[in-house]
Amino acid sequence: MVVVLGWAGILEDYVDDEGREYLRKILASGEHVVELTEVAREYVETVVSDEALTVEPVPLRSVLETELSLREESFPEAECILENSPPDVEVTANSMLSSDFRTLLNNAVQHNDADTPHIEVSYEVRDDTVDVRIADDGPRILDDHKDTVFGKGERGLGSPGTGIGLDLVDTLVTEYGGEIWVEDNEPTGAVFVVQLPLAE
């Protein structure tokens, strides 16, 4: 799929305005296939494996900044705002922490019905944990779904995903010794809060 996307990208200079819209759809669909493949691989490696998850100190700032930058490229129609510079701290996690934030940021855009999805990322450092908040202005998540949304196979109506993304996020965050939950955003939308332990 990466090769297909590479060839398709070259066509951008050779199509007219009408064709450009169809090319954009081809590229978006191809990128989505790659994304689903990555999520499925990560899910198998993490959830199906009998081995204990190995954790290590991971710099939070570089992970957040990288994922935000990549999401801005993938979703130019969305407005992603980092409210303040991420803390220069290390959290107990592993290399798949980026997958957690990728899934949460993707969901914040893909399940958003606003013309211009607005995503705000903020953080709060506590004594031994750090809370990362990803807020969107899409539809609210009903109170009775705030816990079940993390269950395997849970998908919203018309969801383009596999239903395993949030289950993987929940599994990884729990293995890191952290927590994840959903709050209401004001005046509308949802806030996914990821609480991670600070590395000693």
MDTraj code that builds the backbone (N, CA, C; nanometers):
import mdtraj as md
import numpy as np

residues = "MET VAL VAL VAL LEU GLY TRP ALA GLY ILE LEU GLU ASP TYR VAL ASP ASP GLU GLY ARG GLU TYR LEU ARG LYS ILE LEU ALA SER GLY GLU HIS VAL VAL GLU LEU THR GLU VAL ALA ARG GLU TYR VAL GLU THR VAL VAL SER ASP GLU ALA LEU THR VAL GLU PRO VAL PRO LEU ARG SER VAL LEU GLU THR GLU LEU SER LEU ARG GLU GLU SER PHE PRO GLU ALA GLU CYS ILE LEU GLU ASN SER PRO PRO ASP VAL GLU VAL THR ALA ASN SER MET LEU SER SER ASP PHE ARG THR LEU LEU ASN ASN ALA VAL GLN HIS ASN ASP ALA ASP THR PRO HIS ILE GLU VAL SER TYR GLU VAL ARG ASP ASP THR VAL ASP VAL ARG ILE ALA ASP ASP GLY PRO ARG ILE LEU ASP ASP HIS LYS ASP THR VAL PHE GLY LYS GLY GLU ARG GLY LEU GLY SER PRO GLY THR GLY ILE GLY LEU ASP LEU VAL ASP THR LEU VAL THR GLU TYR GLY GLY GLU ILE TRP VAL GLU ASP ASN GLU PRO THR GLY ALA VAL PHE VAL VAL GLN LEU PRO LEU ALA GLU".split()
xyz = np.array([
    [0.0813, -0.1211, 0.0000],
    [0.0000, 0.0000, 0.0000],
    [0.0848, 0.1263, 0.0000],
    [0.2003, 0.1192, 0.0642],
    [0.2899, 0.2351, 0.0638],
    [0.3379, 0.2643, -0.0784],
    [0.3677, 0.1579, -0.1535],
    [0.4098, 0.1756, -0.2929],
    [0.2958, 0.2343, -0.3755],
    [0.1741, 0.1819, -0.3554],
    [0.0570, 0.2327, -0.4275],
    [0.0365, 0.3806, -0.3967],
    [0.0488, 0.4170, -0.2692],
    [0.0319, 0.5575, -0.2306],
    [0.1396, 0.6447, -0.2933],
    [0.2605, 0.5912, -0.3024],
    [0.3685, 0.6672, -0.3641],
    [0.3415, 0.6973, -0.5106],
    [0.2978, 0.5956, -0.5874],
    [0.2654, 0.6167, -0.7283],
    [0.1457, 0.7094, -0.7436],
    [0.0446, 0.6915, -0.6577],
    [-0.0755, 0.7755, -0.6669],
    [-0.0412, 0.9216, -0.6386],
    [0.0513, 0.9440, -0.5450],
    [0.0895, 1.0805, -0.5123],
    [0.1543, 1.1531, -0.6287],
    [0.2273, 1.0785, -0.7133],
    [0.2920, 1.1383, -0.8305],
    [0.1880, 1.1919, -0.9286],
    [0.0676, 1.1306, -0.9301],
    [-0.0365, 1.1717, -1.0247],
    [-0.0916, 1.3110, -0.9962],
    [-0.0637, 1.3634, -0.8782],
    [-0.1232, 1.4906, -0.8375],
    [-0.0953, 1.6023, -0.9379],
    [0.0210, 1.6008, -1.0009],
    [0.0568, 1.7051, -1.0970],
    [-0.0025, 1.6823, -1.2362],
    [-0.0708, 1.5689, -1.2540],
    [-0.1185, 1.5325, -1.3873],
    [-0.2709, 1.5271, -1.3991],
    [-0.3421, 1.5626, -1.2925],
    [-0.4882, 1.5565, -1.2982],
    [-0.5470, 1.6968, -1.2905],
    [-0.6662, 1.7133, -1.3486],
    [-0.7330, 1.8428, -1.3426],
    [-0.8062, 1.8553, -1.2099],
    [-0.8778, 1.9674, -1.1910],
    [-0.9441, 1.9922, -1.0637],
    [-1.0476, 1.8850, -1.0308],
    [-1.1211, 1.8406, -1.1310],
    [-1.2220, 1.7370, -1.1068],
    [-1.1556, 1.6051, -1.0668],
    [-1.0489, 1.5699, -1.1351],
    [-0.9787, 1.4465, -1.1041],
    [-0.9058, 1.4519, -0.9718],
    [-0.8660, 1.5727, -0.9311],
    [-0.7922, 1.5879, -0.8056],
    [-0.8752, 1.5413, -0.6857],
    [-1.0064, 1.5656, -0.6902],
    [-1.0935, 1.5228, -0.5805],
    [-1.0965, 1.3706, -0.5701],
    [-1.1033, 1.3011, -0.6854],
    [-1.1024, 1.1549, -0.6842],
    [-0.9670, 1.1012, -0.6381],
    [-0.8598, 1.1672, -0.6787],
    [-0.7268, 1.1258, -0.6356],
    [-0.7128, 1.1413, -0.4845],
    [-0.7683, 1.2501, -0.4311],
    [-0.7635, 1.2716, -0.2863],
    [-0.8348, 1.1577, -0.2135],
    [-0.9475, 1.1115, -0.2688],
    [-1.0215, 1.0006, -0.2068],
    [-0.9403, 0.8713, -0.2126],
    [-0.8708, 0.8483, -0.3237],
    [-0.7868, 0.7289, -0.3367],
    [-0.6754, 0.7313, -0.2321],
    [-0.6101, 0.8467, -0.2197],
    [-0.5006, 0.8591, -0.1237],
    [-0.5511, 0.8417, 0.0197],
    [-0.6657, 0.9023, 0.0515],
    [-0.7217, 0.8910, 0.1866],
    [-0.7586, 0.7461, 0.2175],
    [-0.8173, 0.6766, 0.1204],
    [-0.8554, 0.5367, 0.1408],
    [-0.7320, 0.4497, 0.1608],
    [-0.6280, 0.4748, 0.0809],
    [-0.5044, 0.3983, 0.0946],
    [-0.4385, 0.4203, 0.2298],
    [-0.4364, 0.5447, 0.2746],
    [-0.3780, 0.5763, 0.4054],
    [-0.4566, 0.5083, 0.5167],
    [-0.5892, 0.4992, 0.4994],
    [-0.6727, 0.4343, 0.6001],
    [-0.6430, 0.2846, 0.6066],
    [-0.6203, 0.2216, 0.4911],
    [-0.5852, 0.0795, 0.4894],
    [-0.4535, 0.0570, 0.5642],
    [-0.3552, 0.1424, 0.5396],
    [-0.2264, 0.1318, 0.6086],
    [-0.2469, 0.1476, 0.7595],
    [-0.3279, 0.2452, 0.7978],
    [-0.3540, 0.2709, 0.9391],
    [-0.4200, 0.1502, 1.0063],
    [-0.5209, 0.0915, 0.9401],
    [-0.5900, -0.0246, 0.9966],
    [-0.4956, -0.1433, 1.0098],
    [-0.4070, -0.1586, 0.9128],
    [-0.3100, -0.2681, 0.9177],
    [-0.2166, -0.2516, 1.0371],
    [-0.1727, -0.1278, 1.0616],
    [-0.0850, -0.1015, 1.1749],
    [-0.1560, -0.1293, 1.3067],
    [-0.2825, -0.0861, 1.3177],
    [-0.3583, -0.1088, 1.4404],
    [-0.3784, -0.2577, 1.4647],
    [-0.4111, -0.3320, 1.3580],
    [-0.4326, -0.4759, 1.3710],
    [-0.3046, -0.5461, 1.4159],
    [-0.1897, -0.5055, 1.3581],
    [-0.0621, -0.5658, 1.3971],
    [-0.0316, -0.5364, 1.5435],
    [-0.0510, -0.4108, 1.5837],
    [-0.0241, -0.3724, 1.7218],
    [-0.1162, -0.4456, 1.8177],
    [-0.2421, -0.4643, 1.7763],
    [-0.3377, -0.5342, 1.8601],
    [-0.2933, -0.6790, 1.8827],
    [-0.2530, -0.7451, 1.7750],
    [-0.2082, -0.8840, 1.7858],
    [-0.0851, -0.8936, 1.8741],
    [0.0109, -0.8038, 1.8528],
    [0.1354, -0.8081, 1.9283],
    [0.1123, -0.7842, 2.0780],
    [0.0142, -0.7005, 2.1098],
    [-0.0064, -0.6615, 2.2488],
    [-0.1084, -0.7472, 2.3211],
    [-0.2253, -0.7641, 2.2619],
    [-0.3363, -0.8298, 2.3314],
    [-0.3267, -0.9812, 2.3249],
    [-0.2852, -1.0342, 2.2111],
    [-0.2818, -1.1789, 2.1927],
    [-0.1574, -1.2407, 2.2560],
    [-0.0507, -1.1636, 2.2665],
    [0.0744, -1.2159, 2.3208],
    [0.0590, -1.2533, 2.4680],
    [0.1222, -1.3640, 2.5060],
    [0.1211, -1.4079, 2.6458],
    [0.2337, -1.3437, 2.7258],
    [0.3232, -1.2763, 2.6557],
    [0.4376, -1.2176, 2.7233],
    [0.3986, -1.0883, 2.7956],
    [0.4619, -1.0652, 2.9097],
    [0.4379, -0.9422, 2.9840],
    [0.4936, -0.8238, 2.9058],
    [0.4229, -0.7126, 2.9140],
    [0.4649, -0.5930, 2.8421],
    [0.5869, -0.5317, 2.9104],
    [0.6883, -0.5014, 2.8322],
    [0.8085, -0.4374, 2.8857],
    [0.7899, -0.2866, 2.8809],
    [0.8123, -0.2203, 2.9926],
    [0.7977, -0.0749, 2.9980],
    [0.9329, -0.0114, 3.0270],
    [0.9430, 0.1158, 2.9908],
    [1.0666, 0.1907, 3.0074],
    [1.0324, 0.3389, 3.0106],
    [1.1247, 0.4239, 3.0506],
    [1.0986, 0.5682, 3.0465],
    [1.0857, 0.6164, 2.9014],
    [0.9780, 0.6886, 2.8729],
    [0.9529, 0.7403, 2.7377],
    [0.9306, 0.8913, 2.7468],
    [1.0016, 0.9716, 2.6674],
    [0.9827, 1.1173, 2.6718],
    [0.8459, 1.1555, 2.6143],
    [0.7621, 1.2146, 2.6967],
    [0.6252, 1.2463, 2.6568],
    [0.6202, 1.3547, 2.5495],
    [0.7035, 1.4564, 2.5624],
    [0.6967, 1.5698, 2.4705],
    [0.7179, 1.5269, 2.3262],
    [0.8218, 1.4494, 2.2992],
    [0.8515, 1.4126, 2.1607],
    [0.7416, 1.3257, 2.1014],
    [0.6831, 1.2364, 2.1825],
    [0.5742, 1.1508, 2.1331],
    [0.4533, 1.2355, 2.0955],
    [0.4129, 1.3263, 2.1839],
    [0.2964, 1.4103, 2.1578],
    [0.3182, 1.5014, 2.0370],
    [0.4332, 1.5675, 2.0321],
    [0.4589, 1.6612, 1.9228],
    [0.4653, 1.5899, 1.7881],
    [0.5253, 1.4717, 1.7854],
    [0.5341, 1.3956, 1.6608],
    [0.3961, 1.3536, 1.6129],
    [0.3145, 1.2993, 1.7023],
    [0.1815, 1.2526, 1.6633],
    [0.0915, 1.3685, 1.6211],
    [0.1001, 1.4810, 1.6887],
    [0.0204, 1.5968, 1.6491],
    [0.0609, 1.6451, 1.5105],
    [0.1890, 1.6482, 1.4839],
    [0.2371, 1.6918, 1.3535],
    [0.1888, 1.5977, 1.2430],
    [0.1936, 1.4670, 1.2677],
    [0.1479, 1.3699, 1.1682],
    [-0.0025, 1.3779, 1.1457],
    [-0.0782, 1.4026, 1.2523],
    [-0.2243, 1.4138, 1.2375],
    [-0.2600, 1.5384, 1.1580],
    [-0.1846, 1.6470, 1.1749],
    [-0.2108, 1.7692, 1.0987],
    [-0.1891, 1.7456, 0.9497],
    [-0.0919, 1.6610, 0.9164],
    [-0.0683, 1.6279, 0.7759],
    [-0.1798, 1.5385, 0.7221],
    [-0.2255, 1.4443, 0.8049],
    [-0.3294, 1.3498, 0.7612],
    [-0.4659, 1.4153, 0.7517],
    [-0.4924, 1.5129, 0.8397],
    [-0.6240, 1.5771, 0.8446],
    [-0.6101, 1.7288, 0.8337],
    [-0.5768, 1.7787, 0.7146],
    [-0.5580, 1.9239, 0.6996],
    [-0.6859, 2.0031, 0.7244],
    [-0.8018, 1.9358, 0.7178],
    [-0.9289, 2.0042, 0.7409],
    [-0.9540, 2.0295, 0.8889],
    [-0.8784, 1.9641, 0.9750],
    [-0.8989, 1.9780, 1.1196],
    [-0.8056, 2.0832, 1.1773],
    [-0.8446, 2.1356, 1.2924],
    [-0.7631, 2.2332, 1.3642],
    [-0.7166, 2.1689, 1.4940],
    [-0.5885, 2.1366, 1.5015],
    [-0.5319, 2.0727, 1.6205],
    [-0.4483, 2.1743, 1.6970],
    [-0.4805, 2.1913, 1.8222],
    [-0.4134, 2.2927, 1.9033],
    [-0.3485, 2.2268, 2.0247],
    [-0.2224, 2.2569, 2.0450],
    [-0.1527, 2.2157, 2.1666],
    [-0.1550, 2.3355, 2.2593],
    [-0.2330, 2.3252, 2.3672],
    [-0.2578, 2.4419, 2.4525],
    [-0.1308, 2.4963, 2.5172],
    [-0.0393, 2.4094, 2.5490],
    [0.0871, 2.4534, 2.6034],
    [0.1908, 2.3481, 2.5672],
    [0.3167, 2.3850, 2.5751],
    [0.4216, 2.2912, 2.5381],
    [0.4173, 2.1704, 2.6300],
    [0.4214, 2.0486, 2.5729],
    [0.4170, 1.9291, 2.6583],
    [0.5304, 1.9305, 2.7588],
    [0.5091, 1.8723, 2.8752],
    [0.6139, 1.8729, 2.9781],
    [0.7348, 1.7918, 2.9343],
    [0.8501, 1.8380, 2.9750],
    [0.9738, 1.7664, 2.9429],
    [0.9951, 1.6600, 3.0503],
    [0.9028, 1.5635, 3.0525],
    [0.9082, 1.4566, 3.1520],
    [0.9057, 1.3224, 3.0805],
    [0.9467, 1.2196, 3.1519],
    [0.9390, 1.0839, 3.0996],
    [0.8303, 1.0080, 3.1743],
    [0.7552, 0.9275, 3.0994],
    [0.6496, 0.8463, 3.1585],
    [0.6847, 0.6993, 3.1424],
    [0.6229, 0.6160, 3.2252],
    [0.6440, 0.4717, 3.2160],
    [0.5561, 0.4172, 3.1045],
    [0.6170, 0.3736, 2.9943],
    [0.5423, 0.3258, 2.8777],
    [0.6366, 0.2430, 2.7915],
    [0.6101, 0.2388, 2.6617],
    [0.7029, 0.1785, 2.5659],
    [0.6817, 0.2448, 2.4305],
    [0.7381, 0.1880, 2.3262],
    [0.7339, 0.2519, 2.1945],
    [0.5926, 0.2620, 2.1379],
    [0.4983, 0.1859, 2.1949],
    [0.3617, 0.1888, 2.1433],
    [0.2771, 0.2999, 2.2037],
    [0.3361, 0.3835, 2.2884],
    [0.2625, 0.4979, 2.3415],
    [0.2159, 0.5881, 2.2283],
    [0.2967, 0.6000, 2.1231],
    [0.2575, 0.6821, 2.0085],
    [0.1301, 0.6285, 1.9445],
    [0.1121, 0.4956, 1.9459],
    [-0.0089, 0.4348, 1.8913],
    [-0.1320, 0.4793, 1.9686],
    [-0.1187, 0.4926, 2.1010],
    [-0.2311, 0.5377, 2.1832],
    [-0.2771, 0.6768, 2.1405],
    [-0.1812, 0.7685, 2.1308],
    [-0.2175, 0.9057, 2.0958],
    [-0.2625, 0.9165, 1.9503],
    [-0.2046, 0.8358, 1.8622],
    [-0.2496, 0.8351, 1.7232],
    [-0.3966, 0.7944, 1.7147],
    [-0.4330, 0.6876, 1.7855],
    [-0.5719, 0.6403, 1.7840],
    [-0.6666, 0.7452, 1.8405],
    [-0.6312, 0.8054, 1.9526],
    [-0.7190, 0.9046, 2.0164],
    [-0.7342, 1.0293, 1.9304],
    [-0.6262, 1.0752, 1.8691],
    [-0.6333, 1.1934, 1.7828],
    [-0.7116, 1.1626, 1.6554],
    [-0.6883, 1.0449, 1.5962],
    [-0.7645, 1.0055, 1.4775],
    [-0.9135, 1.0011, 1.5078],
    [-0.9495, 0.9384, 1.6204],
    [-1.0908, 0.9277, 1.6577],
    [-1.1534, 1.0656, 1.6779],
    [-1.0760, 1.1563, 1.7380],
    [-1.1281, 1.2903, 1.7649],
    [-1.1666, 1.3624, 1.6364],
    [-1.0960, 1.3306, 1.5267],
    [-1.1271, 1.3920, 1.3973],
    [-1.2314, 1.3101, 1.3211],
    [-1.2098, 1.1782, 1.3134],
    [-1.2938, 1.0931, 1.2295],
    [-1.4370, 1.0815, 1.2798],
    [-1.4586, 1.0944, 1.4098],
    [-1.5938, 1.0850, 1.4659],
    [-1.6527, 1.2226, 1.4941],
    [-1.5948, 1.3237, 1.4335],
    [-1.6373, 1.4612, 1.4554],
    [-1.7244, 1.5061, 1.3387],
    [-1.8429, 1.5601, 1.3687],
    [-1.9353, 1.6024, 1.2633],
    [-1.9272, 1.7523, 1.2340],
    [-1.8293, 1.8210, 1.2939],
    [-1.8135, 1.9642, 1.2682],
    [-1.7496, 1.9859, 1.1311],
    [-1.7812, 2.0981, 1.0671],
    [-1.7212, 2.1302, 0.9371],
    [-1.5696, 2.1383, 0.9483],
    [-1.5242, 2.2008, 1.0567],
    [-1.3808, 2.2071, 1.0862],
    [-1.3600, 2.1484, 1.2253],
    [-1.3263, 2.0210, 1.2339],
    [-1.3041, 1.9599, 1.3652],
    [-1.1988, 2.0361, 1.4446],
    [-1.2287, 2.0617, 1.5695],
    [-1.1399, 2.1377, 1.6569],
    [-1.0923, 2.0458, 1.7695],
    [-0.9622, 2.0214, 1.7744],
    [-0.9040, 1.9311, 1.8733],
    [-0.8055, 2.0084, 1.9596],
    [-0.8202, 1.9967, 2.0915],
    [-0.7280, 2.0630, 2.1834],
    [-0.6590, 1.9586, 2.2700],
    [-0.5283, 1.9669, 2.2781],
    [-0.4499, 1.8763, 2.3612],
    [-0.3850, 1.9579, 2.4726],
    [-0.4032, 1.9131, 2.5958],
    [-0.3440, 1.9821, 2.7106],
    [-0.2914, 1.8766, 2.8084],
    [-0.2246, 1.9209, 2.9115],
    [-0.1662, 1.8274, 3.0073],
    [-0.1603, 1.8917, 3.1453],
    [-0.1446, 1.8060, 3.2446],
    [-0.1253, 1.8528, 3.3821],
    [-0.0334, 1.7538, 3.4526],
    [0.0794, 1.8034, 3.5031],
    [0.1738, 1.7192, 3.5756],
    [0.1366, 1.7204, 3.7231],
    [0.1233, 1.6002, 3.7793],
    [0.0947, 1.5861, 3.9225],
    [0.2198, 1.5327, 3.9927],
    [0.2033, 1.4891, 4.1182],
    [0.3194, 1.4429, 4.1952],
    [0.3880, 1.3234, 4.1300],
    [0.3102, 1.2228, 4.0909],
    [0.3705, 1.1027, 4.0320],
    [0.3022, 1.0580, 3.9039],
    [0.2156, 1.1433, 3.8491],
    [0.1477, 1.1106, 3.7230],
    [0.1378, 1.2362, 3.6365],
    [0.1022, 1.2165, 3.5111],
    [0.0723, 1.3282, 3.4221],
    [-0.0564, 1.2947, 3.3481],
    [-0.1484, 1.3907, 3.3414],
    [-0.2739, 1.3742, 3.2687],
    [-0.2627, 1.4429, 3.1334],
    [-0.2885, 1.3689, 3.0268],
    [-0.2950, 1.4255, 2.8928],
    [-0.4408, 1.4248, 2.8514],
    [-0.4939, 1.5428, 2.8154],
    [-0.6348, 1.5566, 2.7807],
    [-0.6485, 1.5876, 2.6314],
    [-0.7280, 1.5066, 2.5615],
    [-0.7545, 1.5272, 2.4192],
    [-0.9022, 1.5585, 2.4048],
    [-0.9326, 1.6859, 2.3789],
    [-1.0707, 1.7335, 2.3744],
    [-1.1126, 1.7632, 2.2313],
    [-1.2356, 1.7251, 2.1960],
    [-1.2887, 1.7545, 2.0629],
    [-1.4232, 1.8241, 2.0753],
    [-1.4719, 1.8756, 1.9625],
    [-1.6014, 1.9452, 1.9618],
    [-1.7045, 1.8674, 1.8803],
    [-1.6891, 1.7357, 1.8748],
    [-1.7852, 1.6507, 1.8045],
    [-1.9026, 1.6152, 1.8942],
    [-1.9728, 1.5066, 1.8624],
    [-2.0855, 1.4654, 1.9461],
    [-2.0391, 1.4143, 2.0818],
    [-2.1254, 1.4273, 2.1821],
    [-2.0938, 1.3768, 2.3149],
    [-2.0998, 1.2244, 2.3156],
    [-2.0299, 1.1657, 2.4113],
    [-2.0431, 1.0221, 2.4374],
    [-2.1373, 1.0085, 2.5565],
    [-2.2460, 0.9351, 2.5390],
    [-2.3453, 0.9191, 2.6446],
    [-2.2814, 0.8584, 2.7689],
    [-2.3349, 0.8952, 2.8863],
    [-2.2776, 0.8482, 3.0127],
    [-2.2690, 0.6966, 3.0203],
    [-2.3715, 0.6257, 2.9701],
    [-2.3698, 0.4797, 2.9804],
    [-2.2774, 0.4144, 2.8783],
    [-2.2136, 0.4960, 2.7921],
    [-2.1160, 0.4439, 2.6963],
    [-1.9734, 0.4828, 2.7317],
    [-1.9577, 0.5644, 2.8350],
    [-1.8240, 0.6156, 2.8670],
    [-1.7269, 0.5047, 2.9083],
    [-1.7776, 0.3961, 2.9657],
    [-1.6914, 0.2831, 3.0004],
    [-1.6882, 0.1793, 2.8893],
    [-1.8049, 0.1515, 2.8295],
    [-1.8118, 0.0457, 2.7283],
    [-1.7425, 0.0842, 2.5978],
    [-1.7163, 0.2137, 2.5780],
    [-1.6511, 0.2574, 2.4537],
    [-1.5121, 0.1961, 2.4388],
    [-1.4537, 0.1512, 2.5513],
    [-1.3206, 0.0911, 2.5466],
    [-1.3257, -0.0593, 2.5227],
    [-1.4444, -0.1163, 2.5103],
    [-1.4566, -0.2597, 2.4899],
    [-1.4231, -0.3006, 2.3485],
    [-1.3691, -0.4209, 2.3337],
    [-1.3326, -0.4727, 2.2016],
    [-1.4569, -0.4824, 2.1137],
    [-1.4455, -0.4328, 1.9920],
    [-1.5562, -0.4425, 1.8976],
    [-1.6542, -0.3279, 1.9050],
    [-1.6336, -0.2346, 2.0000],
    [-1.7244, -0.1204, 2.0100],
    [-1.6945, -0.0213, 1.8995],
    [-1.7963, 0.0130, 1.8217],
    [-1.7796, 0.1072, 1.7116],
    [-1.8993, 0.1995, 1.7066],
    [-1.8724, 0.3227, 1.6665],
    [-1.9823, 0.4156, 1.6450],
    [-2.0495, 0.3874, 1.5125],
    [-2.1712, 0.4382, 1.4954],
    [-2.2409, 0.4213, 1.3685],
    [-2.1599, 0.4877, 1.2579],
    [-2.1399, 0.4165, 1.1508],
    [-2.0651, 0.4711, 1.0389],
    [-1.9160, 0.4802, 1.0643],
    [-1.8692, 0.4135, 1.1709],
    [-1.7269, 0.4196, 1.2026],
    [-1.6453, 0.3504, 1.0951],
    [-1.5349, 0.4136, 1.0509],
    [-1.4479, 0.3506, 0.9519],
    [-1.3473, 0.2562, 1.0147],
    [-1.3466, 0.2461, 1.1487],
    [-1.2438, 0.1682, 1.2165],
    [-1.2802, 0.0223, 1.2353],
    [-1.1926, -0.0464, 1.3094],
    [-1.2070, -0.1896, 1.3312],
    [-1.2800, -0.2217, 1.4601],
    [-1.2941, -0.1232, 1.5483],
    [-1.3533, -0.1502, 1.6778],
    [-1.2519, -0.2003, 1.7791],
    [-1.1235, -0.2060, 1.7429],
    [-1.0219, -0.2529, 1.8379],
    [-0.9286, -0.1414, 1.8820],
    [-0.9407, -0.0236, 1.8222],
    [-0.8485, 0.0852, 1.8531],
    [-0.8503, 0.1267, 1.9986],
    [-0.9689, 0.1578, 2.0526],
    [-0.9777, 0.2026, 2.1910],
    [-0.9531, 0.0885, 2.2882],
    [-0.9858, -0.0328, 2.2476],
    [-0.9553, -0.1485, 2.3316],
    [-0.8044, -0.1627, 2.3471],
    [-0.7318, -0.1425, 2.2373],
    [-0.5854, -0.1478, 2.2420],
    [-0.5304, -0.0359, 2.3286],
    [-0.5841, 0.0845, 2.3138],
    [-0.5391, 0.1987, 2.3955],
    [-0.5581, 0.1677, 2.5436],
    [-0.6778, 0.1192, 2.5790],
    [-0.7079, 0.0874, 2.7182],
    [-0.6137, -0.0207, 2.7708],
    [-0.5898, -0.1238, 2.6899],
    [-0.5010, -0.2327, 2.7306],
    [-0.3596, -0.1814, 2.7558],
    [-0.3077, -0.1003, 2.6638],
    [-0.1718, -0.0489, 2.6779],
    [-0.1584, 0.0433, 2.7987],
    [-0.2520, 0.1366, 2.8125],
    [-0.2440, 0.2318, 2.9243],
    [-0.2498, 0.1579, 3.0578],
    [-0.3351, 0.0573, 3.0662],
    [-0.3447, -0.0227, 3.1884],
    [-0.2137, -0.0954, 3.2157],
    [-0.1532, -0.1529, 3.1104],
    [-0.0245, -0.2224, 3.1259],
    [0.0849, -0.1260, 3.1701],
    [0.0739, 0.0008, 3.1320],
    [0.1719, 0.1005, 3.1744],
    [0.1534, 0.1403, 3.3210],
    [0.0424, 0.0956, 3.3810],
    [0.0118, 0.1368, 3.5174],
    [-0.0675, 0.2650, 3.5228],
    [-0.1285, 0.3019, 3.4100],
    [-0.2068, 0.4253, 3.4036],
    [-0.3556, 0.3997, 3.3949],
    [-0.4301, 0.5054, 3.3649],
    [-0.5753, 0.4972, 3.3506],
    [-0.6190, 0.5833, 3.2331],
    [-0.7355, 0.5512, 3.1789],
    [-0.7952, 0.6332, 3.0746],
    [-0.9442, 0.6406, 3.0996],
    [-1.0017, 0.7594, 3.0786],
    [-1.1457, 0.7752, 3.0953],
    [-1.1960, 0.8873, 3.0051],
    [-1.3286, 0.8992, 2.9980],
    [-1.3920, 0.9988, 2.9108],
    [-1.4707, 1.0973, 2.9961],
    [-1.4598, 1.2253, 2.9612],
    [-1.5385, 1.3308, 3.0242],
    [-1.6126, 1.4080, 2.9160],
    [-1.7115, 1.4870, 2.9572],
    [-1.7822, 1.5738, 2.8630],
    [-1.7003, 1.6988, 2.8373],
    [-1.7022, 1.7445, 2.7133],
    [-1.6427, 1.8725, 2.6795],
    [-1.7550, 1.9763, 2.6760],
    [-1.7221, 2.1006, 2.6923],
    [-1.8226, 2.2069, 2.6884],
    [-1.7932, 2.3015, 2.5735],
    [-1.8946, 2.3420, 2.4957],
    [-2.0368, 2.3082, 2.5102],
    [-2.0756, 2.1739, 2.4511],
    [-1.9878, 2.1147, 2.3710],
    [-2.0179, 1.9837, 2.3146],
    [-1.8881, 1.9092, 2.2892],
    [-1.8996, 1.7778, 2.2742],
    [-1.7812, 1.6986, 2.2464],
    [-1.7396, 1.6111, 2.3631],
    [-1.6251, 1.5468, 2.3469],
    [-1.5735, 1.4547, 2.4479],
    [-1.4284, 1.4880, 2.4786],
    [-1.3864, 1.4497, 2.5987],
    [-1.2469, 1.4652, 2.6403],
    [-1.1963, 1.3289, 2.6847],
    [-1.0945, 1.2785, 2.6160],
    [-1.0303, 1.1537, 2.6575],
    [-0.9103, 1.1929, 2.7434],
    [-0.9081, 1.1427, 2.8662],
    [-0.8016, 1.1739, 2.9601],
    [-0.7144, 1.0502, 2.9778],
    [-0.5859, 1.0648, 2.9472],
    [-0.4889, 0.9563, 2.9658],
    [-0.3988, 0.9951, 3.0815],
    [-0.4050, 0.9169, 3.1888],
    [-0.3201, 0.9418, 3.3057],
    [-0.2075, 0.8387, 3.3067],
    [-0.0841, 0.8868, 3.2987],
    [0.0316, 0.7996, 3.2908],
    [0.1238, 0.8217, 3.4112],
    [0.1836, 0.7143, 3.4614],
    [0.2786, 0.7323, 3.5729],
    [0.4080, 0.7937, 3.5248],
    [0.4618, 0.8847, 3.6037],
    [0.5918, 0.9425, 3.5733],
    [0.7010, 0.8389, 3.5981],
    [0.7982, 0.8342, 3.5093],
    [0.9089, 0.7399, 3.5257],
    [0.9962, 0.7848, 3.6430],
    [1.0430, 0.6884, 3.7166],
    [1.1266, 0.7220, 3.8332],
    [1.2702, 0.7465, 3.7889],
])
top = md.Topology()
chain = top.add_chain()
for i, resn in enumerate(residues, 1):
    res = top.add_residue(resn, chain, resSeq=i)
    for name in ("N", "CA", "C"):
        top.add_atom(name, md.element.get_by_symbol(name[0]), res)
traj = md.Trajectory(xyz[None], top)
